Amino acid sequence: MKITTTRKDLLEGVQTVAHAVSGRSSLPILQHIHLSAEGDGLKLTASDLEIGIECFVPATVEMPGEATLPARLTQEVLSSLPDADVKMSDDATHSVQITCERSEYKLLGLSPSEYPTLPEVSDATSFTVPADTLKEMIKQTIFAVSTEETRAILTGVLVECDGVTLRMVATDTHRLTVRSHPVSVNALETPIAAVVPARAMNELGRIVGDYEGEVEVQIGRNQASFRPVDDPRRTFLITRLIDGQFPAYQRVIPTTYTKRLTLATEEFLRAVRRASLVARDVSNRLIFSTNGEYLIIEAESGQSGKAHEEVEVVREGDDITVAFNARYLIDVLNVIDSEGVHLELTEPLRPAVIRPVEQDNYLCVLMPMALT
Amino acid sequence: MAEVPHCFNDIVGHRGAIRLLRRAVVSGSVAHAYLFTGQAGVGKFTLAHAFAAALTCLQPTPDGDPCGDCSSCRRFAQGAHPEVHLIAPYSEQTLIWQLWEGHNTPREAKPHQVGVIGRTINFAPTFGRRVVYILTRAETLTEPAANSLLKTLEEPPPYAVFLLLAPMLEDVLETIRSRCQWVPLQAVGVEEMAQWLEQRHGVSADMALRCALISQGCPGRAWSLATQPQALKLWDALADLAYQIATGRHGQAPALHLAEQLRTLASTDITTAEDADAPAEAGGKGKTPKRGALLLAMDALGAWFRDALWLSCGGGAQSIVYRGDEARLQEAASRLGTARLMHALNAILEVRRAVEGNANIPLATEVLILRLLG
């Protein structure tokens, strides 16, 4: 292998794929990035066998070939080299020489043939989603993912598609987020329901972050892959799916409400955030009660004191007093970009629903806390 | 350890167990969990290893052997199969954080040792057909760790198979036992093992027979004897020591000195199946042998006294372990008589058990010599 490229392009590529490098695999080769030079550039691959990322760096290829490089060290070396052209070549011992101006590094690689190839997505259904929508869908659901390993199925985001609607769902049993988006999938025989690990979703969010265009999604039985269409960097993410049955989440979404509060999102969020400062040592519990045209937000802690906030509210139904975890409320209000939100309630201990006003593609179910 | 075979055909003995495992591979009706029991060196790991290869292989042969050619088998042969997970004790115990992350993980633990089951079990295999977990010493599972496995052992995802290895059935919790299919491994026959050493490992016929006799039905032990000439020398030296003790020819050497001699002999640099995965005994001044090496030495002593007892009962010379040493054995047999030889053999077995149970090594050896002399 012998190539020439710019340090900036190479570093960007290495940084993109390095997110998939394993911190905790017992296979030393998975600490490495796989490089494959052919045609008009260099293909970089990294994987920890849970997720894999591939990307392309334009380069002048003098001699095609393959090599591997230790991810972290390469990243460190590249980021401290001067911003100029970089030459790379390998030798029979699998070490890779990196030359940039008057710096010359020889990094020890491993046999590239040992590097596991990324699996193919088998029996895949594919469709496309605009990158910005995908990014928003991830942002609006992922915070509700559970971090508890004991119920692994909840540590991922459910991606559901019935042919006309794509839905992402996440829950940690205290809250549930559902975001939907219309898609068109041809000839979908059975609805798709795949649970994508939260880590893969975070990486995907990062990859499509600054991309404007469509993303091709492929969902198979055990894997899913995401590829921005027409991306000059040809980034590609593949992830394993979490095996198991996602709980029947529709059953916990209340179908009716008896009281509905409509609030200004920004004002509500600010008030909750302020009041939560006092609620830190009482499990973030905030008490909400309606009083005429105002929603009163209170927190009381034996150690830090009291908070009292009033927010203007439009109320349908009777007065109510209910308690919520401030952190959960902040999480959801943070990702709602409409001006107003609805808070739909029935009884103080029954699940509540938060929806953006005049948007029916998003909702978040929140379990209230006990009042005392 | 010798290169572990990847195929049932290369395994000596254990025909019944192999038949059972092959049938499982061929029929596809594989249990969630298997518990392999047998003494150290008998072949638990070897068998589990071959079984794991067959379970993950994409196209096993009609006999239930791994094909050796598919991508799964190739990775397996490189010792880098990402879906076959080995869980070995972390300093003498198999702890809960090794299985599931986040339970008091010590800071010095290597990332790949942490939460091996928790972070892999929910991903269906992509390289092979199954995900296999081998707990190399299930008897070292702490109670919380064993309990944390119960639910998973009962209802694992369809592609996961657990292989637990332990010396005895009683060494694992009842609740674990009842969730596993039991695969007891018996000692391998002397002739069969000698033949295996000769043909498969090119050991001379004479040596192969001796190693097979000494190893008490454990191919692992026989193999490590055959490849470590110093082990056989130790064996001879111990025969001399046994002879001195049995016939009172130790002269004026006091018992404590003999015990010292035994410890020195057992400190010979020999790798045994017991010591292979145990950390070095702490605080030794060079004279304290590793536990496994001492057990081996005590087996040698025991075998010598057994031979003498056998001869004193009128047994034929063809079934003694110390072939070629008949004259000295006969002398000990006639001098001590059946009752005292029985007594000596009992002493050795009792102290051996104590050493297995983590008894103080210098003290145990001294007690042993005193009892043999008395």
Chai-1 contact restraints between the chains, C-beta under 6 A:
chainA,res_idxA,chainB,res_idxB,connection_type,confidence,min_distance_angstrom,max_distance_angstrom,comment,restraint_id
A,G23,B,P111,contact,1.0,0.0,6.0,A-B,restraint_1
A,R24,B,P111,contact,1.0,0.0,6.0,A-B,restraint_2
A,R24,B,H112,contact,1.0,0.0,6.0,A-B,restraint_3
A,S25,B,H112,contact,1.0,0.0,6.0,A-B,restraint_4
A,S26,B,H112,contact,1.0,0.0,6.0,A-B,restraint_5
A,L27,B,A80,contact,1.0,0.0,6.0,A-B,restraint_6
A,L49,B,P82,contact,1.0,0.0,6.0,A-B,restraint_7
A,P119,B,T126,contact,1.0,0.0,6.0,A-B,restraint_8
A,E149,B,W100,contact,1.0,0.0,6.0,A-B,restraint_9
A,E149,B,E101,contact,1.0,0.0,6.0,A-B,restraint_10
A,E149,B,G118,contact,1.0,0.0,6.0,A-B,restraint_11
A,A152,B,N122,contact,1.0,0.0,6.0,A-B,restraint_12
A,N222,B,A124,contact,1.0,0.0,6.0,A-B,restraint_13
A,R240,B,F123,contact,1.0,0.0,6.0,A-B,restraint_14
A,I242,B,N122,contact,1.0,0.0,6.0,A-B,restraint_15
A,D243,B,N122,contact,1.0,0.0,6.0,A-B,restraint_16
A,D243,B,A124,contact,1.0,0.0,6.0,A-B,restraint_17
A,D243,B,P157,contact,1.0,0.0,6.0,A-B,restraint_18
